[in-house]
Each structure stands twice: as structure tokens, then as C-alpha cells.
Amino acid sequence: MPAVRKPAAQSSGKLPKAPAVTVPVTINGRIFPREDVDVWEFAAKAGQPLTLALAAQSFGSPLQARLAVLDSSGRGLEEAITIQRADPTLHFTAPATGTYRARVDDVNANGLQNHVYRLTITDQPVVTR
């Protein structure tokens, strides 16, 4: 699976221009500085099931992650947050063929250099517990 890293220029504090990624992909990112928001753009076909799995607390990051899927106009379609130290995962089915965005931020608007995460977006089978 390809892996990408967050470009340094993406740390703008507001909804940034979303770098495009190709599914399946694993993204290594960081929420820094405070109030940072990361957005990643991906294409999906109508009816395509996708899993978006964010890992942060599972490897010691203090990030209290909120993970959301937005449509091309920025409207929220799905959202999950860190609950009791369990990292968020979304199982999303694209309602139409088009461009979607994965949005990552800290629910408390925190952010430091150690607020790192790994986001996997895949249309492949995923093992769950």
C-alpha cells in the first residue's frame, strides 16, 4: 500500500487545500500547531465501500482525533471521534461517483509536534476485532 506524508505547507490552522491521494493509501500526518486541520482528497465510485482507519492513541500519540468524510462541497457525510482511547474508524460507502475529503483534527483544538497520526484509506478487505 502506498504511503504519503503530510506536506509542511498544509499546517495552516484553517481548512487547507487538500492534497489528492489515490486509494488505497496510508498517510502519516501531524496536527500542529493548535487548531490545525488536515484534509486529504480522494476519488470514489458510487457504491464503493471504503474504510478510513486513523491510528494515534494506539501508538502513544496524545491526539484526540476527529475523523470526518466530506463531499466535494465540504458537507459532512460521516464522522467518528476518539472514545476512551479507541482510535476512530469509519466504514463509508460513496453515495455518488466523485471527489471526497478525509478531515482530521483534534476534538479539543490541541496540537503539538507529538500529535501524530496514521490514516489508512482503503477499499480492500479490513480485519476487525
Solvent accessible surface area in square Angstrom, and as a share of the most:
residue,aa,sasa,rsa
1,M,129,0.58
2,P,80,0.50
3,A,68,0.53
4,V,53,0.31
5,R,198,0.72
6,K,27,0.11
7,P,58,0.36
8,A,98,0.76
9,A,99,0.76
10,Q,8,0.03
11,S,43,0.28
12,S,68,0.44
13,G,18,0.17
14,K,150,0.64
15,L,97,0.48
16,P,18,0.11
17,K,186,0.79
18,A,14,0.11
19,P,38,0.24
20,A,82,0.64
21,V,17,0.10
22,T,111,0.65
23,V,26,0.15
24,P,40,0.25
25,V,3,0.01
26,T,21,0.12
27,I,0,0.00
28,N,52,0.27
29,G,7,0.06
30,R,101,0.37
31,I,0,0.00
32,F,71,0.30
33,P,64,0.40
34,R,135,0.49
35,E,97,0.44
36,D,1,0.01
37,V,13,0.07
38,D,0,0.00
39,V,1,0.00
40,W,3,0.01
41,E,41,0.18
42,F,3,0.01
43,A,74,0.57
44,A,4,0.03
45,K,142,0.60
46,A,62,0.48
47,G,49,0.48
48,Q,38,0.17
49,P,87,0.55
50,L,5,0.02
51,T,14,0.08
52,L,0,0.00
53,A,33,0.26
54,L,4,0.02
55,A,30,0.23
56,A,0,0.00
57,Q,9,0.04
58,S,86,0.56
59,F,98,0.41
60,G,62,0.60
61,S,5,0.03
62,P,56,0.35
63,L,0,0.00
64,Q,57,0.25
65,A,0,0.00
66,R,64,0.23
67,L,0,0.00
68,A,6,0.04
69,V,0,0.00
70,L,14,0.07
71,D,22,0.12
72,S,74,0.48
73,S,98,0.63
74,G,32,0.31
75,R,153,0.56
76,G,51,0.49
77,L,46,0.23
78,E,75,0.34
79,E,106,0.48
80,A,22,0.17
81,I,73,0.37
82,T,12,0.07
83,I,110,0.56
84,Q,172,0.77
85,R,161,0.59
86,A,59,0.45
87,D,34,0.18
88,P,4,0.03
89,T,60,0.35
90,L,11,0.06
91,H,119,0.53
92,F,8,0.03
93,T,80,0.47
94,A,1,0.01
95,P,94,0.59
96,A,52,0.41
97,T,99,0.57
98,G,29,0.28
99,T,52,0.30
100,Y,9,0.03
101,R,62,0.23
102,A,0,0.00
103,R,61,0.22
104,V,0,0.00
105,D,12,0.06
106,D,3,0.01
107,V,50,0.28
108,N,88,0.45
109,A,38,0.30
110,N,52,0.27
111,G,1,0.01
112,L,103,0.51
113,Q,116,0.52
114,N,83,0.43
115,H,11,0.05
116,V,50,0.28
117,Y,4,0.01
118,R,113,0.41
119,L,0,0.00
120,T,31,0.18
121,I,0,0.00
122,T,7,0.04
123,D,53,0.27
124,Q,95,0.42
125,P,131,0.82
126,V,67,0.38
127,V,148,0.85
128,T,93,0.54
129,R,284,1.03
